[in-house]
Amino acid sequence: MVGPFIFLDQMGPATIPAGAGTDVLPHPHIGLSTVTYLFEGELHHKDTLGSSQVIRPGDVNWMTAGRGIAHSEHTPAEVRATARRLFGIQIWVALPAAHEETAPAFTHHPKASLPVVESGGVTVRVVAGQAFGVRAPVKTHSELFYADAALEAGAVLELPPEHEERAVFAAQGDLELAEGVLKQGELAVLERGEQVLVRAGQDARALVFGGAALESPRHIWWNFVSSSRERIEQAKADWKAQRFGAIEGETAFVPLPER
């Protein structure tokens, strides 16, 4: 883990042919928040709270699972007829023990609502938390930061040392750190307390995130995160018995893995 960040899933980059689409069937979560952020494409989020929201590049979908939620993600029907690109990141944020059983919630934050800082060929959009002198409007349950930085060729991103734990992910293009080159698709966990410079030899994009370490380790199994193994076993039983609730318009679902 890096601060409360426990898992990162990259979608694409891929070209989706006309008539096809992305279809992530209903599946459950507990004990975490999922944070969906796109660079290209569109996805339609629906969940057991009744939320129905299309996310586009630069927007944030922040879904807090808490004691339990199920959701689905599909290519919107109105764009399936044409070929399109899809590229994005879904990152999971483990909840503090005191909030693991909080009520599930979903919030959408459009691109225009997120603060942007520009300097020296670097454009930083703060997705969540406080960083680079600004704070995002997204409500979080722990001290953290998450930012998307676009760097022009030759630009340098300075990562201040105030956050306890930090990482940088090379989302597009290679990045140069003091220790060497971070290739596209690679992640580096940074030393505590050090000022870090991230340089782009070519146009590049970096995701930087981190925060205060949680109070105890977390267990992760499939889509479930918890400080308690027993709670994960209960979540398995609840999903197998379909006790997470229904999503409007959905009939199929992702079954519980056998192991």
Buried (B, 14 or more C-beta within 10 A) or exposed (E): BBBBBBBBEBBBBEEBEEEEBBEBBBBBBBBBBBBBBBBBBBBBBBBBBEBEBBBEBBBBBBBBBBBBBBBBBBBBEEBBEEEBBBBBBBBBBBBBBEBBBBEBBBBBBEBEEBBBBEEEBBBBBBBBBBBBEBEBEBEBBBBBBBBBBBBEEEBBBEBEEEBBBBBBBBBBBBBBBEEEEBEEEEBBEBEEEEEBEBBBBEBBBBBBBBBBBBEEEBBBBBBBBBBBEEBBEBBBEBBEEEEBBEBEEBEEBBEBEEE
